[in-house]
Amino acid sequence: MPVALNPIKIGTIQIDTPLTLAPMAGQTNHAFRVLCREMGDCGLTCTELLSSQAIQYGSKKSFQMFDWTETERPVAVQLFGGDPAMMAHAARVVADAGADIVDINMGCWVPKVAKQGAGAALLKDICSATAVVEAVVRAVDIPVTVKIRAGWDAGNPTCVPFARAAEQAGVKAIAVHARFATQGFQGVADWSWIARVKAVVSIPVLGNGDVETPDDAARMLHETGCDGVMIGRAALGNPWIFAQIEHYLRTGAPLPPPSVIERAETAMRHAQISVETSKLPPKQVIYELRGQLIKYTVGMPFAARLRDDLVRAESLDAIEAAFAHVLAAGALVAA
């Protein structure tokens, strides 16, 4: 059955199709964000998480990750940090660099972030989390959003009271990953936390967690009443997922999956954009591409050989040569 998917506003910015790309470290670089927008119906993308501390101290590596362009707009830039003043400074820097939205990371659970009192660790103390939000909202004139978890752990589910506080502080939208930080990506996301947040705020709420298919997205919207869906891991190697979800929600019918040739050509375009536009050192670009491109290989002919070639690739030529066998096999099937 078709499900309504209405435009939302994040401050003054209208998101015509509220299907958004979740920020993911080492994944949501410029190339992948561009592909998600090109394939259709991804209404908003977000950068990888950037360290406010690194920006404060002028880290060259962090500034190399300022990779958004006019072709992506609107684009959100995600920051993490536990110090309000540092977060405010970083927000001003990325706003001056052209970000449309500043997103605050309160969902990352990995130790190197959480041990700094940043990411999801902020949800342990609503007052500290709110202080960060207030500082960032005061620092910039563009909309501020927050991505959170249900809380740090099941004994302290802080998402609902924090959501209230964030809205009062001026946050314009909130994304809820429906797991606790201590779960990582384990277990099943409890979408009831998304519904509980939606019930107490008037700003747009995006649901996140365990949406892998168009049917999952439809169920999340129906069960939680959320205003949009944020897609993370299910989009890796699958930038078509946004168009597939939108079509299913609008018509109740699935779109045919991309062909082997389409998948191979898209993976190669992913690589080409990365190499041509990244500000990172070329070797680092190729090393990151290895893991990203492997996501496209599931179900492809010669998949085992292809993955083996990709993890050894040292150049764009090597990546293109790896996919040549797939394209040849796909052409034979299509003939």
N, C-alpha and C positions, 0 to 999 in steps of 0.2 A: 504493500500500500504506500502511495506517495506520502512524503513527510515534508512539511513546510520548512524551508531554510531561508529565513529573511535576512536582508542586509542589517548590519549593526554599525553603530558609530562608536569609535574609540576617541573620545574628545570630539574634535572637529573632523576626524578622518573617517570616511565611510568605507567599510569593508563590504563590498557587494556580495561576495560569497564567503560566509564565515567558516571556511575550512582553512585552517592555518597550519603552517609547518613549525613543529616544535624545534627549539634550539637544541643542538646536539654537538658536543665537543668532538672535533675532528671530522665532522660530517657536513654541517650546514654552512659550507663556505659559499663563495659567490657562484661558482659553477653549478652546484647542486640547487641553490635557490633559484637561479635563472631557469634551470630545467623544469623545476616544479611549477613556476609561473607559465612557462611556454606550453606545457602540456595541458593547461587550462584548469580554472576553478580553484586554484590555490589563492585565496584572497589576501594572505599576509604571510611573509616569511620573516624569519628571525636569524640573526647571526649566531655564531658560536658564542659561548659565554666568555666575556672579557674580564680580566681582573682589574678592579678599581685601584688596587695597590700598585700593580704594574703600570697602569696609566699614570698614576700619581708620580712615579719615579722615572717616567719616560722610557719604559722598556721598548726597545726596537722591535722585539718579537710581537708585542701586543699591537703596536701601531701598524705592523705588517698585516694584521688581521682586520684593519679598517678597509674592507674590500667591497663595500656596497657601492652601487652605481645607480644612475637615473633609470636604467631599464628595469629595476626591481621594485620601484616604489608602488605602494608604501612598504617600507622595511623597518623592522624593529631591531634595535641593538640591545643585546642582553649584557648586563653587568652583574658581577658578584662582589661581595665584600661585606664586612660587618661593621666598618667604621663609617658613621654618617657623613663626616666631613669628606672623607676620601670618596665615598659614593657620590656625593654632591659634585665634587670636582670632576670626577669621571663622567658624570652625566652632562655637565657643561661642555666637556671636551667632545663627546660624541655628538651632542646636539650641534655644536659649531661645525662638526665634520659632516653634517647633513643627515643625521638620523631623523626619521619621522616620528619614532616612538622610542622611549627608553623603557626597557623591560628589566625588572629586578628579579634576579634569580634567588628564589627561596625554595627550590626543589632539588638542587643537587646534593646528593648524599655521600659522594665519594670522599674518603678521609682527607685528601689533600685540600679540599675545599671546606669541609665541615670542621676540621681541626682549627681553622682560622676563625671560627665563629661566624662563618658565612654560609651561603646556600641554605639548605634545609635546617641547619643548626640554629638559624635565627628563629625558627618556629618553636624552639624550646621556651622562649621568653617573648611574649607578645609586646611588651614595652620596648625591648631592644629592636624587634622587627619594625614596630611602628615608627621608632625614631629614625631608622634608615629611610623608610618611605617618606616621612615628612621632610627630611633633608633633601631628598632627590626631587620631590614635587616642588619645593621652594626654589630649587636651583635652576629649573628649566621652564621654558614656555611651551614645550611640546608635551603631548600626553605621556603619562607614566602608567605602566601596567606592571603586574606582578604574577609570577608563576610560582605556585606553592604545591606542597603535598598536603595530605590530610592532617599531618602533624609529624613530629619527630618519631614518636612511637605510639602504640595503641593505648598506653597509659596516659597520654597527654595529647588528645586530639584537638589541636588549636585552630584548625582551619576556619571554623565558623566565627569565633570571636575576633580572630585576626582579620577576616574578610570585612567585618563591620568596621573595624578600626581603619583598615586601608581605604575603604570608601570615604570615610569621614576625613581622612588625611588628603584626599584628592586623587586617588588612583582612579583611572578611567575604565579599566577592565581587569579581570582576574582569571587566570587559568588554573584549574585544579587537577593535579595528577592524583588519582584516587587510591593511592597507596601511602603508607607511612614511610618515612625516610629509612627506617631500619629494615624495611622489606627490600630495598633496592628495586629490582624488577621481578622479585620472586612472588609467588602466590598470585592470587586473582585480585584485580582492582575492584574495590568496593565503591561502585558508582553512587551509592546513597550519600557519600560525602559531597559529591558534586551537587546533588539535589538540595542538601542542607545549606550549602553556601548560597545557591541560587535563591533559596527562600528568604534570605536575610539581607540581600543587597539589591540595589536597583541598577547597578552597572552591569554591562555584559559579562557573562560567565562562560568560559570555554571549558569543555570537558576533555580530559586526557587520561589515557590508560587503557590498554587492551582493545583499542580499535584497530582491527586488522583487515576488516572487510566492509563493504558498503552496508551490509546488514547490521554489523556491529554499530556503525555510526547511526543508523536509523533507530536502533534500540536505545542507544545512549540518549539521543534527543528525546525520545518518547518517555523513557524512564526517569530522566533527571530534569527535563524542562530547560536544559542549558541552551544558550543562544548560539553556540557554534561548537565545532569539534576541532581539537588540535591533534595532529597526527605526527608521531615521532618515528619509532623504529620501523613501522610498517611502510613508510615512504622510502626507506633506503633501498636503492636498486629498483624502485617502483614509483617514479614520479608521476605516473598515470593515476595513482590512487585517488587524487582529488577529483579529477574529472569522472572517474568511475563512481565515486560516492555521490557527487552532485547529480549525475544522470539517474542513478538508482533512486535517490530521494525524490527527484522530480517526476519520474515516470513509473517507478516500481519495477523496472526491467534492468537487467545487467547490460553493461557494455561488453563487447567481445574483448578478450585480452589482447595485448600487443603481440604481434608476430615475433618470431625469433629474429628476423631481420631488423624489425623496429627496435627490439631490445638491444641488439648488438650495435646498431647505428647510434642509439641514444647513449650507450656506454662510451662509445668512441667520442661522441660530441662532449660528454662530461669530461673526458680526459683532455680533449683539445682546448676547451674553455679554461680548464684549470691551468694548463701549461702556459697558455697565452696571456692570462690575466692575473695570475697570482703574484703577490708581492713577496712570497716566501722563496727561499733558496730552491733552485730547480730540483735538487735531489730530495728535499723534504716534500715537495709537491708530488713527485713520483711515488715516494714511500707511502704517503697518505692515500694516493689514488689506488694503490694495490688493494687495500681493504675495502675501499668504496666500490671499486669495479667488480669485485668478487660477488657483491650482492646481486648483480645483474645476471649471474651465470646459472642460477637455479633452473633446472629443466632444459638447459640448452644442450644441443648435440656437442659432443667432445668436452663436456663440462669439466671433467676431472683434469684433462690435459690443459684446458683453458685456464683453470685456477692455478695449475702448476706453473704455466707460463707467466701469468700475471704476478704471482708472488716473487718472481725472479726479474721482472721487468725493470730496466734501468733508464728507459727513455720512452718518449711518445711513439717512436717508430716500433719499439718492441711491443708496446701495447696494441698498436694497430695490427701488427703481424699476428699477435695472439688471436685477435678476433677475425682474421681473414678466413680461417677454417670454418668458423661459425657462419659467416656470411655466404661462403660457398655452399655449405650444406643447406642453409636456408633458401638459397636461390634454387637448388635442385628440388627441394620440397615444393616451392611455389610454382615451379615450371609445369 
